[in-house]
Amino acid sequence: MSWSIVPARYTQPDIAGLFTWREQLLPLVTSMFLHGGWTHLIGNMWSLWIFGDNVEDRLGRFRYLGLS
């Protein structure tokens, strides 16, 4: 619960007041990367390592950075 997004933290003012700005911001970042667990993250990084290199060669460094 501490690493995931709980909608009430952001939509209910009385509940949102119980959390610091850091406790509100951190789940927005961590939920993007850990929404499927550690194996999901490792699988995504492995795919990016294999296919991302080829895409970067095709697009160039800066266009690839804009894509990701």
C-alpha positions in Angstrom: 0.0 0.0 0.0 2.9 2.4 0.7 4.3 2.0 -2.9 1.1 2.0 -4.9 -1.4 4.7 -5.8 -4.4 4.9 -3.6 -6.9 7.3 -5.2 -8.3 8.5 -1.9 -4.8 10.0 -1.2 -5.3 12.4 -4.0 -9.0 13.0 -4.2 -10.2 13.2 -0.6 -8.8 16.4 1.1 -9.2 15.0 4.6 -7.2 11.9 3.7 -4.7 13.7 1.6 -3.9 16.0 4.6 -2.6 12.9 6.5 0.3 12.4 4.0 3.4 14.6 3.3 4.2 15.7 -0.2 6.9 13.1 -0.4 4.4 10.3 0.6 2.1 11.6 -2.1 4.8 11.9 -4.9 6.8 8.7 -4.3 3.9 6.3 -5.2 3.3 8.2 -8.5 6.9 7.2 -9.5 7.1 3.7 -8.0 3.8 2.6 -9.3 5.0 3.3 -12.9 7.8 0.8 -12.5 6.5 -1.8 -10.0 2.9 -2.1 -11.2 3.5 -5.7 -12.1 6.1 -6.7 -9.6 9.8 -7.2 -9.8 9.6 -9.9 -12.5 7.6 -7.5 -14.7 10.3 -4.9 -14.2 13.1 -7.3 -15.0 11.3 -8.6 -18.1 10.8 -5.0 -19.3 14.5 -4.2 -18.8 15.5 -7.4 -20.6 13.3 -6.5 -23.6 14.6 -3.0 -23.6 18.1 -4.2 -23.6 17.5 -6.6 -26.5 15.2 -4.6 -28.7 16.0 -1.0 -27.5 19.5 -1.2 -28.9 18.2 -1.9 -32.4 15.6 0.8 -32.2 18.1 3.3 -31.0 20.4 2.5 -33.9 17.5 3.1 -36.3 16.2 6.3 -34.7 19.3 7.9 -33.3 20.1 8.7 -29.7 18.0 11.9 -29.2 14.8 10.6 -31.0 15.1 7.4 -29.1 15.3 9.3 -25.8 12.2 11.2 -26.8 10.4 7.9 -27.6 11.2 6.4 -24.2 
